[in-house]
Amino acid sequence: MEIPGWLPQRLPLLDVSATLDEEKRVLYVSAVNLSRDDDITVELRLLDVKVSPDGAHYLCTGREPSATNSFAHPENVGVRSDQLNKLSSRCRVTLPRHSASVLELSLG
């Protein structure tokens, strides 16, 4: 089935990058789940660092991949912040379907 304006099947469904703020000792993991239908659970494995047990998950998503905001519906696509608990140097995080996430992890 061809969906106009949607991604070709050959692209990976998950794109991840990370940035370290050395001065603040904060690791930012940015992830995009391109799947139209499925959440993706990822396992983070950080070597030779201690991770604070509390962090944040900033999530940008809408009901459908084609959702947009308008004056009539200004909250179709939004960003929310969720608290992450029980983090460690090896933990699992679920990325909702068709979403962009930033995980904020404090390093000890």
PyRosetta script that sets phi, psi and omega in degrees:
from pyrosetta import init, pose_from_sequence

init()
pose = pose_from_sequence("MEIPGWLPQRLPLLDVSATLDEEKRVLYVSAVNLSRDDDITVELRLLDVKVSPDGAHYLCTGREPSATNSFAHPENVGVRSDQLNKLSSRCRVTLPRHSASVLELSLG")
pose.set_psi(1, 128.7)
pose.set_omega(1, 179.2)
pose.set_phi(2, -94.9)
pose.set_psi(2, 126.9)
pose.set_omega(2, 178.7)
pose.set_phi(3, -112.9)
pose.set_psi(3, 111.8)
pose.set_omega(3, -177.9)
pose.set_phi(4, -57.1)
pose.set_psi(4, 133.5)
pose.set_omega(4, 177.1)
pose.set_phi(5, 79.3)
pose.set_psi(5, 2.3)
pose.set_omega(5, -180.0)
pose.set_phi(6, -101.5)
pose.set_psi(6, 169.9)
pose.set_omega(6, -172.6)
pose.set_phi(7, -75.8)
pose.set_psi(7, 145.5)
pose.set_omega(7, 174.8)
pose.set_phi(8, -65.1)
pose.set_psi(8, 154.0)
pose.set_omega(8, -176.5)
pose.set_phi(9, -65.6)
pose.set_psi(9, -20.1)
pose.set_omega(9, -174.7)
pose.set_phi(10, -79.5)
pose.set_psi(10, -9.9)
pose.set_omega(10, 179.9)
pose.set_phi(11, -76.8)
pose.set_psi(11, 144.2)
pose.set_omega(11, 174.4)
pose.set_phi(12, -64.8)
pose.set_psi(12, 149.2)
pose.set_omega(12, -178.1)
pose.set_phi(13, -84.5)
pose.set_psi(13, -11.0)
pose.set_omega(13, -177.3)
pose.set_phi(14, -129.4)
pose.set_psi(14, 129.9)
pose.set_omega(14, 176.4)
pose.set_phi(15, -125.9)
pose.set_psi(15, 126.7)
pose.set_omega(15, -174.2)
pose.set_phi(16, -134.3)
pose.set_psi(16, 140.7)
pose.set_omega(16, 171.0)
pose.set_phi(17, -144.4)
pose.set_psi(17, 163.3)
pose.set_omega(17, -178.7)
pose.set_phi(18, -138.0)
pose.set_psi(18, 148.2)
pose.set_omega(18, 177.5)
pose.set_phi(19, -134.2)
pose.set_psi(19, 135.9)
pose.set_omega(19, 179.2)
pose.set_phi(20, -110.6)
pose.set_psi(20, 125.5)
pose.set_omega(20, 170.4)
pose.set_phi(21, -92.3)
pose.set_psi(21, 97.3)
pose.set_omega(21, -174.2)
pose.set_phi(22, -63.7)
pose.set_psi(22, -37.0)
pose.set_omega(22, -178.5)
pose.set_phi(23, -66.2)
pose.set_psi(23, -44.5)
pose.set_omega(23, -179.4)
pose.set_phi(24, -86.9)
pose.set_psi(24, -11.7)
pose.set_omega(24, -177.9)
pose.set_phi(25, 60.6)
pose.set_psi(25, 46.9)
pose.set_omega(25, 178.6)
pose.set_phi(26, -122.9)
pose.set_psi(26, 131.5)
pose.set_omega(26, 176.1)
pose.set_phi(27, -103.6)
pose.set_psi(27, 127.6)
pose.set_omega(27, 177.0)
pose.set_phi(28, -108.7)
pose.set_psi(28, 120.9)
pose.set_omega(28, 177.3)
pose.set_phi(29, -109.4)
pose.set_psi(29, 116.4)
pose.set_omega(29, 179.5)
pose.set_phi(30, -101.6)
pose.set_psi(30, 131.8)
pose.set_omega(30, -177.9)
pose.set_phi(31, -140.9)
pose.set_psi(31, 139.2)
pose.set_omega(31, 176.6)
pose.set_phi(32, -121.3)
pose.set_psi(32, 123.2)
pose.set_omega(32, 174.7)
pose.set_phi(33, -97.9)
pose.set_psi(33, 110.0)
pose.set_omega(33, -176.9)
pose.set_phi(34, -88.6)
pose.set_psi(34, -2.0)
pose.set_omega(34, -179.2)
pose.set_phi(35, -66.0)
pose.set_psi(35, 133.6)
pose.set_omega(35, 175.9)
pose.set_phi(36, -72.7)
pose.set_psi(36, -28.0)
pose.set_omega(36, -168.0)
pose.set_phi(37, -119.0)
pose.set_psi(37, -24.3)
pose.set_omega(37, -168.1)
pose.set_phi(38, -121.6)
pose.set_psi(38, 135.6)
pose.set_omega(38, 167.3)
pose.set_phi(39, -69.3)
pose.set_psi(39, 153.8)
pose.set_omega(39, 177.2)
pose.set_phi(40, -124.6)
pose.set_psi(40, 125.5)
pose.set_omega(40, 174.9)
pose.set_phi(41, -96.3)
pose.set_psi(41, 124.6)
pose.set_omega(41, -179.7)
pose.set_phi(42, -112.2)
pose.set_psi(42, 149.3)
pose.set_omega(42, 174.7)
pose.set_phi(43, -109.1)
pose.set_psi(43, 122.2)
pose.set_omega(43, 176.7)
pose.set_phi(44, -91.6)
pose.set_psi(44, 131.7)
pose.set_omega(44, 176.2)
pose.set_phi(45, -127.8)
pose.set_psi(45, 108.0)
pose.set_omega(45, -179.4)
pose.set_phi(46, -107.2)
pose.set_psi(46, 122.5)
pose.set_omega(46, -175.9)
pose.set_phi(47, -93.5)
pose.set_psi(47, 139.8)
pose.set_omega(47, 172.5)
pose.set_phi(48, 61.4)
pose.set_psi(48, 27.0)
pose.set_omega(48, 174.3)
pose.set_phi(49, -137.2)
pose.set_psi(49, 154.2)
pose.set_omega(49, 174.1)
pose.set_phi(50, -103.5)
pose.set_psi(50, 132.1)
pose.set_omega(50, -178.4)
pose.set_phi(51, -106.5)
pose.set_psi(51, 132.4)
pose.set_omega(51, 175.3)
pose.set_phi(52, -61.9)
pose.set_psi(52, 143.7)
pose.set_omega(52, -176.9)
pose.set_phi(53, -66.4)
pose.set_psi(53, -19.8)
pose.set_omega(53, -179.2)
pose.set_phi(54, -111.4)
pose.set_psi(54, 140.7)
pose.set_omega(54, 178.5)
pose.set_phi(55, -152.1)
pose.set_psi(55, -168.1)
pose.set_omega(55, -178.8)
pose.set_phi(56, -133.7)
pose.set_psi(56, 149.5)
pose.set_omega(56, 176.0)
pose.set_phi(57, -124.7)
pose.set_psi(57, 110.0)
pose.set_omega(57, 176.2)
pose.set_phi(58, -96.4)
pose.set_psi(58, 124.9)
pose.set_omega(58, -170.6)
pose.set_phi(59, -126.9)
pose.set_psi(59, 128.8)
pose.set_omega(59, 175.8)
pose.set_phi(60, -117.3)
pose.set_psi(60, 121.0)
pose.set_omega(60, -179.5)
pose.set_phi(61, -162.4)
pose.set_psi(61, 170.4)
pose.set_omega(61, 175.3)
pose.set_phi(62, -142.2)
pose.set_psi(62, 179.1)
pose.set_omega(62, -178.9)
pose.set_phi(63, -63.0)
pose.set_psi(63, -38.9)
pose.set_omega(63, -177.8)
pose.set_phi(64, -130.4)
pose.set_psi(64, 154.9)
pose.set_omega(64, 178.2)
pose.set_phi(65, -59.9)
pose.set_psi(65, -26.5)
pose.set_omega(65, -178.7)
pose.set_phi(66, -90.8)
pose.set_psi(66, 4.1)
pose.set_omega(66, -177.6)
pose.set_phi(67, -63.2)
pose.set_psi(67, 141.7)
pose.set_omega(67, 176.2)
pose.set_phi(68, -138.2)
pose.set_psi(68, 159.4)
pose.set_omega(68, 173.8)
pose.set_phi(69, -89.4)
pose.set_psi(69, 152.2)
pose.set_omega(69, 176.6)
pose.set_phi(70, -145.8)
pose.set_psi(70, 173.6)
pose.set_omega(70, 176.6)
pose.set_phi(71, -63.1)
pose.set_psi(71, -35.7)
pose.set_omega(71, 179.6)
pose.set_phi(72, -74.2)
pose.set_psi(72, -31.8)
pose.set_omega(72, -177.6)
pose.set_phi(73, -135.0)
pose.set_psi(73, 75.3)
pose.set_omega(73, -173.6)
pose.set_phi(74, -75.4)
pose.set_psi(74, -5.4)
pose.set_omega(74, -177.1)
pose.set_phi(75, -119.1)
pose.set_psi(75, 22.8)
pose.set_omega(75, 176.5)
pose.set_phi(76, -62.3)
pose.set_psi(76, -39.0)
pose.set_omega(76, 176.9)
pose.set_phi(77, -120.8)
pose.set_psi(77, 131.2)
pose.set_omega(77, -177.5)
pose.set_phi(78, -150.2)
pose.set_psi(78, 172.7)
pose.set_omega(78, 177.1)
pose.set_phi(79, -115.7)
pose.set_psi(79, 134.1)
pose.set_omega(79, 174.8)
pose.set_phi(80, -129.7)
pose.set_psi(80, 159.0)
pose.set_omega(80, -179.2)
pose.set_phi(81, -119.6)
pose.set_psi(81, 128.0)
pose.set_omega(81, 176.3)
pose.set_phi(82, -119.7)
pose.set_psi(82, 144.3)
pose.set_omega(82, 177.0)
pose.set_phi(83, -80.9)
pose.set_psi(83, 137.0)
pose.set_omega(83, 173.6)
pose.set_phi(84, -104.7)
pose.set_psi(84, 137.5)
pose.set_omega(84, -178.7)
pose.set_phi(85, -127.7)
pose.set_psi(85, 160.5)
pose.set_omega(85, 177.0)
pose.set_phi(86, 59.3)
pose.set_psi(86, 35.9)
pose.set_omega(86, 177.2)
pose.set_phi(87, -75.3)
pose.set_psi(87, 155.4)
pose.set_omega(87, 174.5)
pose.set_phi(88, -153.2)
pose.set_psi(88, -175.5)
pose.set_omega(88, 180.0)
pose.set_phi(89, -70.2)
pose.set_psi(89, -8.0)
pose.set_omega(89, 174.0)
pose.set_phi(90, -138.3)
pose.set_psi(90, 110.0)
pose.set_omega(90, -176.8)
pose.set_phi(91, -149.3)
pose.set_psi(91, 164.6)
pose.set_omega(91, 179.8)
pose.set_phi(92, -112.6)
pose.set_psi(92, 141.2)
pose.set_omega(92, 177.0)
pose.set_phi(93, -137.1)
pose.set_psi(93, 135.5)
pose.set_omega(93, 178.6)
pose.set_phi(94, -96.8)
pose.set_psi(94, 128.8)
pose.set_omega(94, 178.9)
pose.set_phi(95, -104.8)
pose.set_psi(95, 115.9)
pose.set_omega(95, -178.4)
pose.set_phi(96, -61.6)
pose.set_psi(96, 157.3)
pose.set_omega(96, 179.5)
pose.set_phi(97, -57.0)
pose.set_psi(97, 149.7)
pose.set_omega(97, -177.6)
pose.set_phi(98, 32.9)
pose.set_psi(98, 66.9)
pose.set_omega(98, -178.5)
pose.set_phi(99, -140.9)
pose.set_psi(99, 161.4)
pose.set_omega(99, 171.2)
pose.set_phi(100, -118.7)
pose.set_psi(100, 132.8)
pose.set_omega(100, -177.3)
pose.set_phi(101, -128.4)
pose.set_psi(101, 149.3)
pose.set_omega(101, 167.3)
pose.set_phi(102, -128.1)
pose.set_psi(102, 122.4)
pose.set_omega(102, 176.7)
pose.set_phi(103, -99.2)
pose.set_psi(103, 130.7)
pose.set_omega(103, -179.9)
pose.set_phi(104, -111.5)
pose.set_psi(104, 113.5)
pose.set_omega(104, -175.2)
pose.set_phi(105, -120.8)
pose.set_psi(105, 122.9)
pose.set_omega(105, 177.1)
pose.set_phi(106, -85.2)
pose.set_psi(106, 134.9)
pose.set_omega(106, -179.0)
pose.set_phi(107, -102.7)
pose.set_psi(107, 142.7)
pose.set_omega(107, -179.4)
pose.set_phi(108, -95.0)
pose.dump_pdb("model.pdb")
